[in-house]
């Protein structure tokens, strides 16, 4: 069973939607927030969205212990709500909430956050 990337509810059969350019797996209730992508078009849509980011590379680095506090402080300095910041970064608000609570996301999500806030979340 997976979880809705918007509200966090457990979902047995998530639906894929496009929400402001971000592909999300959501529950039936949150589906109304975006445009559903039919399964037969999903492969085409995903191929178009693959972006090669020259700065993003998988490296062996240590994430700072205080990364979640740094992210929260950077958001608060800019007077942004979690929902606003998440939308601008292209991630779900529930994911940003979890990250600011200490959850370690994948490297690509961390790269988006670092780029948005101009932070270095890794130890040298």
Beta strands, then each sheet from edge to edge (+ up, - down):
strand 1: 2-3
strand 2: 10-11
strand 3: 15-19
strand 4: 22-26
strand 5: 35-36
sheet 1: 1+ 2-
sheet 2: 4+ 3- 5+
end
